[in-house]
Amino acid sequence: MGNYRFTAFEKSGETLFDEVWTFESDEVAKVEGQKRIEEKGIAAKTHRLVNSSGKLLLFHV
């Protein structure tokens, strides 16, 4: 299990979400993270998901 940092922003720079999510692996984080993003209704907003080492797993501008 590892911690992953999820952040989402408005175009103005306002932070919408800054959360720590826990997943079993990077592969699981990509799939489950995308599902969570879609559930929050912010798939079209600027967002990113990084692992604890800083590796970028998901990114959308």
Sequence and secondary structure as in RCSB ss.txt:
>XXXX:A:sequence
MGNYRFTAFEKSGETLFDEVWTFESDEVAKVEGQKRIEEKGIAAKTHRLVNSSGKLLLFHV
>XXXX:A:secstr
 EEEEEEEE TTS EEEEEEEEESSHHHHHHHHHHHHHHHT TTSEEEEEETT  EEEEE 
